[in-house]
Amino acid sequence: MIKAFLIAAVSADGFIAKNEQHAAMWTGKADKKRFVELTKRAGVVVMGSTTYATIGRPLKERVNIVYSRTKTFEGAEITSLEPRALMQELESRGFKEVAICGGSHIYSMFMKAGLIDTIYLTIEPLLFGSGISLFNEEMTQRLKLVSSAESESGALLLEYKVEHEVKPQ
Ligand SMILES: NC(=O)c1ccc[n+]([C@@H]2O[C@H](COP(=O)([O-])OP(=O)(O)OC[C@H]3O[C@@H](n4cnc5c(N)ncnc54)[C@H](OP(=O)(O)O)[C@@H]3O)[C@@H](O)[C@H]2O)c1
């Protein structure tokens, strides 16, 4: 069965960006390296059109799938499929895992659908004060910490499993 992982970097106060135009260039070397390794391992990246616009080009050596109802982008496949239907389509194309690369809307949509198996979260040692949160919807989801590492620049590289069985109140 195909699996999806969520991959994100947050400021120490929990934001993925200051605003919609803020590209994720503020993360450290260790985060960038892990992002490239894990997304290449998956072979397919899924993101929202706002996130794609901040990157401005397809991520090479990976199939780029962009959620949009209105736009098209060269080098990317556009979709508005329900998350489960997209996963089924990708499974039929031979993918074993899918990297869910944000932003907040897309993270929330896949999380709410119960399709995220693993979360790779990097906590960078900086504060934004305000901005876009990792998720934009209320949720309660228990996680299990699988591994943690500290980079030279003081970022925390965390890996969590999403516990689907336990639903705390
Ligand atoms: N720090 C990190 O790790 C990280 C990672 C990723 C992104 N980011 C940041 O997050 C910010 C963007 O996040 P965001 O939440 O504002 O936007 P987003 O999730 O990247 O994209 C939202 C867009 O996706 C499309 N969309 C959403 N649901 C859809 C559906 N069901 N069907 C079809 N299209 C759908 C819509 O595009 P249309 O309007 O085109 O229809 C919507 O405007 C940026 O600043 C980016 O840099 C940070």
The ligand as an ORCA input file, in Angstrom:
! r2SCAN-3c Opt
* xyz 0 1
  N       8.611     25.729      5.816
  C       8.171     24.776      5.041
  O       8.545     23.608      5.192
  C       7.191     25.095      3.952
  C       6.771     24.061      3.112
  C       5.832     24.371      2.127
  C       5.322     25.655      2.015
  N       5.759     26.622      2.838
  C       5.194     27.981      2.745
  O       3.780     27.905      2.872
  C       3.216     29.037      2.211
  C       2.057     28.578      1.341
  O       1.107     27.845      2.098
  P      -0.459     28.039      1.863
  O      -1.181     27.181      2.838
  O      -0.756     29.501      1.827
  O      -0.682     27.529      0.359
  P      -0.509     26.095     -0.348
  O      -1.040     25.031      0.537
  O       0.862     25.979     -0.873
  O      -1.447     26.296     -1.628
  C      -2.820     26.642     -1.510
  C      -3.421     26.554     -2.902
  O      -3.533     25.189     -3.292
  C      -4.662     25.026     -4.127
  N      -5.575     24.078     -3.497
  C      -5.784     23.867     -2.181
  N      -6.701     22.890     -2.005
  C      -7.055     22.470     -3.240
  C      -7.954     21.488     -3.734
  N      -8.676     20.707     -2.913
  N      -8.063     21.334     -5.074
  C      -7.318     22.096     -5.926
  N      -6.469     23.044     -5.512
  C      -6.338     23.229     -4.193
  C      -5.315     26.394     -4.300
  O      -4.643     26.953     -5.444
  P      -5.352     27.864     -6.584
  O      -5.653     29.150     -5.876
  O      -4.291     27.962     -7.628
  O      -6.582     27.118     -7.031
  C      -4.853     27.113     -3.029
  O      -4.837     28.510     -3.172
  C       4.345     29.676      1.410
  O       4.831     30.802      2.105
  C       5.439     28.616      1.400
  O       6.743     29.120      1.292
  C       6.695     26.370      3.816
*
